[in-house]
Amino acid sequence: MSALQLRRIEPLAHAQAQAIQRWRRAGHEAGLGPVPRECGYLRFCAQGNGGDWQGLIAAHDWLNRALPSLQSLLKVETPLMNILELFRAVPRPLSLEIDELQYQALGDITCVAPGRLPIRELPWLETPRGRVWFPQLAPTPAVSERVGVGTWLDALPLGLELILGITHLSLPDYRRLGEGDVLRIVQRTQWCCLADHYLGSFTFTQEGLEMQSTVADANPDNPPDADAAIDLGALSVRLEFLLASHQTDLATLSRIIDGQLIPLAEDAARHIEVRANGKPLARGELVQLDGQLGVELLKVYRASVDE
């Protein structure tokens, strides 16, 4: 069996592609390409709410959009340095509707001649004041939205655990355990937990179990937070990455465990199945990113793809 040939993902290119996808999903025109070299640019550093980022904007394009009436009053083209001073003097020279690009101030504003523009392709975003190019992106925004009902998570299998109690056992006693032994539940908890999150307690009734949102006697080693609101977005989801499925029998299995090679299809790296709590979630390609294995999703089995 030959070693898997994994495609390497360059972190910067991946971050740029992800940013462009976010901007497009938000309804904005965005893309990736070389910066046109027909004119001079203004370069600046934005002190963003979520982190700093850098931008480039064509100086005369910005002037025409920021002050459209000024164009008819001028008989000669405005010098680049004059546009720079005006850009510095305007309180909010850029209008950006994307949260990750919101800023408190712009600094390090300089003029960039066409011959000193970046050679590599940069992500760009159309704004009311002109097209902005990004030599340095803002940090990836954190997802903080709460998960409500009616989403694809409704069908996600979740393990609800009803914990009767806790008993601590010494290692010698543990080793002596045998059939017929009886383990006493020393500390009754009667907790209801989901993905390591405490949901409440329960009591026994003739009809079954009755759930309660508070607990009278908590475990001092791991006291639950009974007063905290349950946030579905804070629950963990176990992801598994399946390289391949292989039919076998018990006799063959014993040889596999003992060192036999399992044949893999040549395109096995492009058919990684991602499971969420045991449920198929997506299909992707095995790649290398920053020296670590990763899976780039090729198909997600739900209606809308959240980042």
Sequence and secondary structure as in RCSB ss.txt:
>XXXX:A:sequence
MSALQLRRIEPLAHAQAQAIQRWRRAGHEAGLGPVPRECGYLRFCAQGNGGDWQGLIAAHDWLNRALPSLQSLLK
VETPLMNILELFRAVPRPLSLEIDELQYQALGDITCVAPGRLPIRELPWLETPRGRVWFPQLAPTPAVSERVGVG
TWLDALPLGLELILGITHLSLPDYRRLGEGDVLRIVQRTQWCCLADHYLGSFTFTQEGLEMQSTVADANPDNPPD
ADAAIDLGALSVRLEFLLASHQTDLATLSRIIDGQLIPLAEDAARHIEVRANGKPLARGELVQLDGQLGVELLKV
YRASVDE
>XXXX:A:secstr
      EEE HHHHHHHHHHHHHHHTT  EEEE    SS EEEEEEEESSS EEEEEEHHHHHHHHSTTHHHH S
S   HHHHHHHHHHSSS      GGG EEEEEEEEEE GGGS SS EEEEEETTEEEEEEE            TT
SGGGGS   EEEEEEE    HHHHHT  TT      EEEEEEEETTEEEEEEEE SSSEEEES  SS  TTS   
TTS   GGGS   EEEE       HHHHHHHHTT      TTGGG EEEEETTEEEEEEEEEEETTEEEEEEEEE
SSSS   
